[in-house]
Amino acid sequence: MSEMINNAEKRKELLKHMILQLHEGKAPQEVKTQLVRLMGKVPYAEIVEVEQELISEGLPQEEVLKLCDVHTEALKGAIDHTGAKGASVGHPVHTFKMENRALAWEIETLNKLYKAVSELKGDNDIKQIWFDLKSHFSALMDVEKHYQRKENLLFPFLEKHDITGPPSVMWGKHDQTRELLKAAMDALSQAESISVDEAKTVTELVLQPASTSIEEMIYKENEILLPMCLDKLTETEWYQIYKQSVEIGFCLYDPQAEWHPKGLKQEEAKSVDSDRIQLPSGNFNAVELQAVLNTIPFDLTFVDKDDKVRFFSQGNERIFARNRAILGRRVQHCHPPSSVHIVEKILADFKGKEQDQCAFWINMRDRFIHIEYFAMRDDNGEYLGTLEVSQDLTEKRRLEGERRLLSYDE
């Protein structure tokens, strides 16, 4: 019978009919059995299309949201991924999936802890298990960055391709998960002393719904959303998502590999970049970067691989005088003849990879000054230059005890 339903429009009409049956209260397993008997497998893209059409035809979005998990349950094991595209390491979809893998591990660990709670007797000590639950839920809170990248980077591009309903429904599920996570963290934080019976109740009514909500979203993403996005978005759009992802951050996974679409021309890649300076761990515009470099509480001077001074910070209280006349000048010419041999030795050791760092400290006008030199290298270990870091440690050396309360220095 499934071979007869080989027309996309007929399949979508049948799928639409079955989803409406769910909304009328038919049991998910009954609908699933019927779906598999008539259709075999449902192409992942058609699920999104049908949901979009139902909303367009007047089915309230709130109703779709309310029964979203019922749809997913009925479709589990019946989704066809034939012809689905893959994503290389570093691609935003690969990153989403790796984050989902990390989240799934946390949930698997939580499920074991839930089981341990259910097996406790009335006089058992709950403290360690409760601490472990809190620790893993703290990790799950990192899902916020995962959801924000979907909402603020992925969904806008789907909307450009006229896919608006499903992202809105999924965003609604994000908000439900956020509420569940907040309730779970509140319950875990407030219960300093909790009985075994109370722990079982909180686990069943508060904790499990929160982790299950994330688990169900992982399934929706991996099985439906991400394969569909790979079909719809262009490489230029993916590159825009990739470049901006670092502004939001990542969830329980730190992507190390850089990614650049093979078919994207260099000119197109440049046009994707904003006026912000993109770095692996964040970004600045030029004004922000200058403010950061001038705010950090030490002096910086950068000497490039050709021994020329290229930059110095301009903080409020410089330790050693600098002026822009030294920019482009060989660093050897910026030191008195008596100390040039030391400069040459440091540079030679850095360039020869014999050393990566050296430090000096001196007393100057009743101040204790620490001066440190660092070899700067690229990912392949090649020498890029030397960074000089000078810091006045006089006041810090006088610190004793602790300061745990807010107190502003005069």
N, C-alpha and C positions, 0 to 999 in steps of 0.2 A: 504493500500500500504506500510506503514512504517514497517509492520510486515514482509514483504518480504525482506527488506534490513537488514537482521540479521547476515550477514557475515561481519567480520571486514574488510577484504580486499576490498569487494564490497563497503562498506560504505566509506572507505578511498578514493577509486577511484572516487566515486561520489562527495565527499567533495572536492577533488583535482580539479575535473572538475568545480565545482561551484566557487572555489577560482580563478581559471583561468578566469572564466567568469567575475569576479569582475575586474581583471586586464585588461580585454578587454573593460571595461567601462560599464558593465551592472549595473543597479541601485541596491544598497544593499538591499532595501526592496523587490524588485522583486526576488532576489536570495534567500533571507530569506524565502519568501513565498514558493518558490519551495523546499527549503531545508526541511522546516517543513512538507510539504505535502508528500515528499518522504521518509524522514528519521525520522520524529518525533523529537527525541533528539539526539545530537552528544556526545558521550563519550569524556570527557575533554582530556584524554590522546591521543586520535586519532588526535585531533587538532594539538598538538605539533608534532606528528609523520608525519602528512601530510606536515606541514610547513618545517620540516627537509628534507623530501623527495623532495619537490619542489626545495629547494635550491641545494640539491645534484644532481638533474636532470638538473640543469642549469639556473633556474630562478634567475636572479641577486638579491643578498641580498639587494641592494639598492632599488630594485623594491618592494620587500617584505616590507621593512621599510616604503616606501612611501605610501603603501596602507594598512599598518597594522591596522590603525583605521577603515578602511572600512570593513576589515575582522571582526573585533570585533563587529561593528555595525550590520553586517549581522547575527552574531551568538548569539546576545543577546537574552536571553530567550530560546535558543535552545540547551543549554549545559546540558548534563546529568551528575549528580554527584552520581549516584547510586553506592554504594560500596566504596565511597571515605573515606579515613581514617581521623580521628580527631587528634588534637594535644592538649596535656594537658597544663595547665598553666606553663609557664616557658620555654616550648619548643620554639625553634627559629621561627617556623611557627606561633605559638600563638602570639609571640611578633610582627612578621610582621603584622599580622591581627589587633592587637590592635593599632599599629601605623597607619595602614590604616583607622581604625575607627576614630582616632584623626584627621588625615588629612581630612577625609570626613566631620567632623564637621566644620573644618575651611573653607572648600569649600562651605558648606551649608550656613555658615554665610556670606561668600563673595557673594554668589548668591543673598542674601537678600540686601546686600549693592549695588550690581549692579542694582537691581530693583529700589532701592531708588534713585540712580543717574539718571536712565532713567526717573523718575517721576519729577525731579527737573525743576523749571521754570528758565528763564534766569536771574532773579534778586535774586535767592536764594543763601544762603551762603553754599559753598561747603566744607569749611575747616574741619569740624568735620567728615564728611563722608570720606574725603580724608585721614585724620589721621587714621580712623578706618581701611580703606583699607590697608594702609601702615603697620599697626600693624599686621593684619592677614596675609599679604604676608611675613612679617618677620618671622612669625611662619611657614609658608609653606617652607621657605628656609631650615628648618631643615630636609626636605626630602632628602637632600644630604647624610646624614648618613644612611638612609634607602637604598638608591641606592648603596652606597659604600659597604654595607654589602652584598647586592645581587651580585655585580660585583666581589668583592674580596674574598668572602667566599662561596656563594651559587653556582655561575656559574662554578667555577673550579671543583666542585664535579659533576655537571651535565656533564661537558666535560669528566670526567673519565668514565661516563656511555654512552659516545658517543652521547650525546645531545649537539651539538655545534651551529647549525643554529639559533634556537629560542633565546638562550641567547644573541647571537650577535645582533640579531634584536632588542631585548629588551634594550640592552645597547645603541644602536643607539637612541631609543626612550628616554632613560634617558638623553642623550646629547641634544636632541631637547628640552626637558623640561627645562634643565639647561639654555639654551639660552633664552627660553621664560621667565623664572623667572628672569634672569638677566635684560632683557629688561623691565619687569614689575617694578622691584625695581628701575631701573634707571629713569623710567618715574615718579614713585611716589616720588622719592627723589628730582628730579630736578624741579618739579612743585611746587614752593613755593606759587605762586599765579596763579590759573588756573580758567578759566571761566567755566560755566556750560556746554556750547557747547563743549569746549575742553575736559572736563572731560568725557563727553559721548563718544566722539571719542576714547580717550585713553582706556576707559573701554572696548569698543567693540573690538577694534583692537589689544590691547596689554594685558590687564589684563585678560579678559575672556579666551583667548586662553591658557594662562599659567595655570590657575587653571583647565581648562577642560583637559589639557594634563595630569595633575596629577590624575584627576578623572578617566580618561580612563585607566591609568596604574593600579589604584586600582582594577578596574574590571578585567583586564587581570591577575593580581596576584591572586586575591581571587577565580576567576572562573576557571582558567586554570593552571597557573604556580605552585602555592603552592600545590594544590591537586596532581599534577603530581610529584612534588618533594617528597612528602610524600610517594608515591609509589616507587620511584626510589632509594632514598638514604637510606643507612643503619643507624642503631642507633649509631654506632661508628662515622660515618661521621657527623650526626647531633650533636653529642657531641663535635666534633672538632669545628663545627660552633658555638655552644653555648659558648665554652670556649674562643673563639677568638673574639666574638661579642663585648665584653666590650672594646676591644682595639680601635674599631671604634666609638662606642657610639650608642645611640638610638634616635629615632625621636618622639618628643612630647609624649613619654611614657617611664616610668621608670619601667622596670620589677623588681618586688620585690622577686618573688618566685625563689628559686633555683631549677634546673632541673637536674636529673640524669636518664638516660635510665634504666629501670628496668632490662633488660636482659644483661646489660653491666657489665662484671666482673671487679673487682677492679683493677686487673693487666692491663686490657685493658684501663681503665680510666686513670691510671697513665701514660701509654705510650702515651696517647693523649696530656697530658700536656707538654708544652715546658719548656725551662729552665727559663722561666719568672715566677715570683711570681704573681699569679692571685688574684686580689682583686675585690670586687663588682664594684668599680668605676674606675678600670684601672689595670695596671700591671707594674712591674719593673723586671729587672734582678738584681742580687745581687749587682753589682757595682753601678748601678743607684740608688738603694735604699739607699746604704751607702752614696752616694753623696748627696741625698736629705736630709737625716737625719743630715748630717754634714753641710749642707748649710743653713737650716732654722735658723733664728736669735735668737735662744734660746737654752738652754741646756735641754736635755731630760735624764731622768733616769727611768728605768722600774724595778719595784719590783714585783715578781710573787706572786701568791696566798699563797705560803708558806713563804712569807716574805724574799725571797732571791733575791739579786740584779742580774738581768740577762742581762742588757744592759745599756750603757750610750753613748750618742752621743759624737763626737770628733770634734767639730767645732774649728775654728781658735782662738776664744777668749772665752774660758770657764770661767764661773764665779766662780765656785767652782771646786777645783782640784779633778780629778778622776784618778785612775790607775786601770789596769786590775786585780790587786790583790783583788779588792772588789767583782769581779764576783763570784757568788755562795755563797757569804757571807750573813749572815742574816743582814738585814738592821738595826736592833737594835744595832748591834755591830759596825756600821759605824757612830754612833753619840756619842757625849760625854754623860756621865751618867746624867748630869743635864737636858738634853733634851729628854732622852729616853721615859719618861712618855708621852710626847706630841706625839711622834711617835706611841707609843702603842695605845693611844687614837684615833688618826686618823685612824689607821688600823682597830681597833675594830669597829669604827663607820661605816667605809666603808664595812667591812665584814657583819655587822649586818643590812646593808641597811638603816641605820639611816641618813647617809649623802652620798653625791656623790662628793663633792668638798669643798676645803677650801684654803684660800690664806693668805699669809703674805707679808709684804713689809718692807724693812730695808734700812738704809743708811750705805754704806760700802765703805770706802776710797773715799769719795766725789761722790759716784755713788748711784743712786736710783735703788734698786734691788727688783724685784717682783718675789715671789715664790708661785707656785700654785700646789696643789695636786688634782688628779682626780682618782676616782674609775673607773676601767675598768671592764666592764661586757659583757657577751655574749648576744645573742639574747633572751635568757630566763631570763636574769637579774642576772645570777650567777656570782659571783665575780671572776675575772681573775687576778687581781693584781692592783697595784697603779702606776700611771705615775706622776713623778715630772717634772714640767716645770719651769725653772728659766730664767728670762729675765732682761737685763739691759735696763731700760726705761729712763735713764738720758736724752739722746738727744731728745727722742720723747716728753718728758714733756716740752721741750723748744719750740716746734713748735707753730707757730702762723699763722693766715691767711690761705692762700691756695697756693699750687704749682700746676699749671695746664699745665705748659710748661716743656718740657724735659730739665733737668739740672742734671748733674752728681755731686755727692758729692765728695769733695776732699778726 
